[in-house]
């Protein structure tokens, strides 16, 4: 149980670090958020939890493919935020991301990459 609490605390500290950095500097917050810190932590946790190498490798592989359809959201959000406000922009970006994911999953399936 102590190990699980440690994992939660360290992982949540990354989110707090990003939000606190973003308060001070847009660029620094964006840079830290763009780093694959959560993925690196997940890979470390999988390794420390003695997961098979194949599982760890698959996590990294699928993370790459799942990141690609999320990228349009980062372009749409600033424009939508100015136009319709925070909550509607966030909801629209969630819809955009879901749509991009479905389209991307259908596209990658043609190349033998099954994302669902």
N, C-alpha and C positions, 0 to 999 in steps of 0.2 A: 504494500500500500504506500509506503514511503517513496518507493521508486516512481509510482504513478503520480503522486503529488509533486515530486521533483520535476517530472516531465511537464506537467501542467504549468508549474510556476515558471520554468525556463522558457517554454514555448509562448506563454502569455507575455512574458517580459519582452519578447521580440515585437509583439504588436504594440505594446506601450512605448517601446523605443522608437518605432516608426512614427507613431502619432505625436510623441513629444518632439522628435526631430522636425517633423513637418510644421509644428507650431512656430519653431524658431527659423526655419529656412525651407521654402518650398522645394528648392533644388535638392538639399540634403535629404529631406523627407522622401522625395521621389526616388532619389538614388538608393537609399536604404530599402525602400519598399520594392524597388525593382530587383534587388539582389535576391537570389533564391534561398533566403534564410530559412523559411519554413521547410522547403524541400531538403535542404542540407540537414536541418534538425531531424526531419522524418527519417532520412537515410541513417543518421547516427543512431536514432532510437531503434530502428530496425536491426542495425548491426549489434547494438548493445543488448537487444532482446533475443539475440542468437537466431535471427531469421536466416533462411537459406539465401545464398548469394543470388540465385535466380529471382527470388522475390524482391530483393533490393534492386537488382538491375531492372526488373519489370516496372518497379515504382518510378525509377528515373525515366525509363522509356515512355511510359504513359503520361508522366508529368509533362514531358516535352510536347506531346501531341495535344494535351488538354490546354496548354498555355496558348497555343496558336489562335484558336477561335475566341479567346478572351481579349485579344489585342484591340479589335475595333472599339470595344467599350471605352478604352482609355482615350481614344480620339473623339468619340461621340459625347462623352460626359461633359467636358468643359463647354462645348457649344450648347448642349441641352440645358445645362445648369443656368446659363445666362438667359436662355429663352423661356424655360418653364419652371425653374426653381429646383431645389435640392431633391425633395422626395419624388416628384414626378420624373425628374431626370434619372434618379437612381432606379426607379421602377422600369423606365424605358430602357435603360442600359442592361438591366437584368433580362428583359425581353430580347434585346439585341443579342446578348450573349447566348441565350438559349437558341435563338434562330441561327446564329453563326455556328454554334456547336452542332446542331442537327445537320445543317448543310455540310459542314466540314466532315462530320462522321460519315455521311453518305458518300462524300468525295473520297475520303481515305479508304473506305471499304473497297472501292474499285482497285486499290493498290494492295489489297490484302491486309490492311490495318483496321482491325475491328475495335472501335472505341466504345461500343455498348454491347 
